[in-house]
Amino acid sequence: MCIRDRWKGTLKSSAFSYTTGDELYVSTTPGVPTATRPSGSGDVVRICGWAVASDIVVFVGDAAYAEVA
């Protein structure tokens, strides 16, 4: 679902192995959310959701991000 510049949704996948409560970031690997905050010079830090179970992710995003210096 997309509302203006915001989107949200829930996804369950046996391919996920997050810890409940993990904050998830857009990864440097396209299409794969990561619980590890990007930290390389020039990496973009953007929260894209949270793990509500090891195999369930709630995606909530907007246009906000920060770039690692």
ChimeraX commands (.cxc) that place a marker at each C-alpha (Angstrom):
marker #1 position 0.00,0.00,0.00 radius 0.5
marker #1 position 1.34,3.44,-0.84 radius 0.5
marker #1 position 0.01,6.68,0.63 radius 0.5
marker #1 position 1.73,9.70,-0.93 radius 0.5
marker #1 position 5.43,9.05,-0.27 radius 0.5
marker #1 position 4.75,6.47,2.43 radius 0.5
marker #1 position 4.18,2.74,2.08 radius 0.5
marker #1 position 3.41,-0.06,4.50 radius 0.5
marker #1 position 2.75,-3.76,4.54 radius 0.5
marker #1 position 3.50,-7.09,6.19 radius 0.5
marker #1 position 5.49,-9.93,4.69 radius 0.5
marker #1 position 6.03,-13.45,6.01 radius 0.5
marker #1 position 8.82,-15.56,4.57 radius 0.5
marker #1 position 10.63,-18.70,5.70 radius 0.5
marker #1 position 13.73,-17.10,4.15 radius 0.5
marker #1 position 13.77,-14.50,6.97 radius 0.5
marker #1 position 15.67,-15.21,10.18 radius 0.5
marker #1 position 15.43,-11.93,12.09 radius 0.5
marker #1 position 15.24,-11.43,15.83 radius 0.5
marker #1 position 11.87,-10.13,17.01 radius 0.5
marker #1 position 12.16,-6.38,17.44 radius 0.5
marker #1 position 15.02,-5.92,14.96 radius 0.5
marker #1 position 15.00,-2.57,13.22 radius 0.5
marker #1 position 15.45,-3.28,9.52 radius 0.5
marker #1 position 17.36,-1.15,7.05 radius 0.5
marker #1 position 17.50,-0.93,3.29 radius 0.5
marker #1 position 20.49,-3.09,2.47 radius 0.5
marker #1 position 23.43,-2.51,0.18 radius 0.5
marker #1 position 22.25,-5.83,-1.35 radius 0.5
marker #1 position 19.17,-4.94,-3.43 radius 0.5
marker #1 position 15.91,-6.49,-2.24 radius 0.5
marker #1 position 17.26,-7.86,1.05 radius 0.5
marker #1 position 16.42,-5.92,4.23 radius 0.5
marker #1 position 19.13,-6.11,6.87 radius 0.5
marker #1 position 19.21,-5.78,10.66 radius 0.5
marker #1 position 22.76,-4.40,10.37 radius 0.5
marker #1 position 22.87,-0.63,10.05 radius 0.5
marker #1 position 24.84,0.32,6.92 radius 0.5
marker #1 position 28.10,1.97,8.01 radius 0.5
marker #1 position 30.32,2.28,4.94 radius 0.5
marker #1 position 31.25,5.69,3.59 radius 0.5
marker #1 position 28.52,6.79,1.20 radius 0.5
marker #1 position 26.05,4.11,2.37 radius 0.5
marker #1 position 22.45,5.26,2.80 radius 0.5
marker #1 position 20.84,4.54,6.19 radius 0.5
marker #1 position 17.10,4.13,5.80 radius 0.5
marker #1 position 14.83,2.22,8.17 radius 0.5
marker #1 position 12.34,0.19,6.16 radius 0.5
marker #1 position 10.56,-1.77,8.90 radius 0.5
marker #1 position 10.72,-4.02,11.93 radius 0.5
marker #1 position 10.74,-7.74,12.58 radius 0.5
marker #1 position 7.65,-8.71,14.57 radius 0.5
marker #1 position 8.70,-12.38,14.51 radius 0.5
marker #1 position 11.68,-14.23,13.08 radius 0.5
marker #1 position 9.82,-14.73,9.82 radius 0.5
marker #1 position 7.46,-11.72,9.73 radius 0.5
marker #1 position 8.40,-8.17,8.78 radius 0.5
marker #1 position 6.27,-5.04,8.97 radius 0.5
marker #1 position 7.41,-2.55,6.36 radius 0.5
marker #1 position 6.77,1.11,7.08 radius 0.5
marker #1 position 8.69,3.60,5.06 radius 0.5
marker #1 position 8.93,7.16,4.00 radius 0.5
marker #1 position 11.41,9.27,2.09 radius 0.5
marker #1 position 13.68,10.03,5.08 radius 0.5
marker #1 position 17.25,8.76,5.00 radius 0.5
marker #1 position 20.80,9.69,6.04 radius 0.5
marker #1 position 24.06,9.18,4.22 radius 0.5
marker #1 position 27.12,7.90,6.09 radius 0.5
marker #1 position 29.97,10.38,5.75 radius 0.5
marker link #1:1,2 radius 0.2
marker link #1:2,3 radius 0.2
marker link #1:3,4 radius 0.2
marker link #1:4,5 radius 0.2
marker link #1:5,6 radius 0.2
marker link #1:6,7 radius 0.2
marker link #1:7,8 radius 0.2
marker link #1:8,9 radius 0.2
marker link #1:9,10 radius 0.2
marker link #1:10,11 radius 0.2
marker link #1:11,12 radius 0.2
marker link #1:12,13 radius 0.2
marker link #1:13,14 radius 0.2
marker link #1:14,15 radius 0.2
marker link #1:15,16 radius 0.2
marker link #1:16,17 radius 0.2
marker link #1:17,18 radius 0.2
marker link #1:18,19 radius 0.2
marker link #1:19,20 radius 0.2
marker link #1:20,21 radius 0.2
marker link #1:21,22 radius 0.2
marker link #1:22,23 radius 0.2
marker link #1:23,24 radius 0.2
marker link #1:24,25 radius 0.2
marker link #1:25,26 radius 0.2
marker link #1:26,27 radius 0.2
marker link #1:27,28 radius 0.2
marker link #1:28,29 radius 0.2
marker link #1:29,30 radius 0.2
marker link #1:30,31 radius 0.2
marker link #1:31,32 radius 0.2
marker link #1:32,33 radius 0.2
marker link #1:33,34 radius 0.2
marker link #1:34,35 radius 0.2
marker link #1:35,36 radius 0.2
marker link #1:36,37 radius 0.2
marker link #1:37,38 radius 0.2
marker link #1:38,39 radius 0.2
marker link #1:39,40 radius 0.2
marker link #1:40,41 radius 0.2
marker link #1:41,42 radius 0.2
marker link #1:42,43 radius 0.2
marker link #1:43,44 radius 0.2
marker link #1:44,45 radius 0.2
marker link #1:45,46 radius 0.2
marker link #1:46,47 radius 0.2
marker link #1:47,48 radius 0.2
marker link #1:48,49 radius 0.2
marker link #1:49,50 radius 0.2
marker link #1:50,51 radius 0.2
marker link #1:51,52 radius 0.2
marker link #1:52,53 radius 0.2
marker link #1:53,54 radius 0.2
marker link #1:54,55 radius 0.2
marker link #1:55,56 radius 0.2
marker link #1:56,57 radius 0.2
marker link #1:57,58 radius 0.2
marker link #1:58,59 radius 0.2
marker link #1:59,60 radius 0.2
marker link #1:60,61 radius 0.2
marker link #1:61,62 radius 0.2
marker link #1:62,63 radius 0.2
marker link #1:63,64 radius 0.2
marker link #1:64,65 radius 0.2
marker link #1:65,66 radius 0.2
marker link #1:66,67 radius 0.2
marker link #1:67,68 radius 0.2
marker link #1:68,69 radius 0.2
view
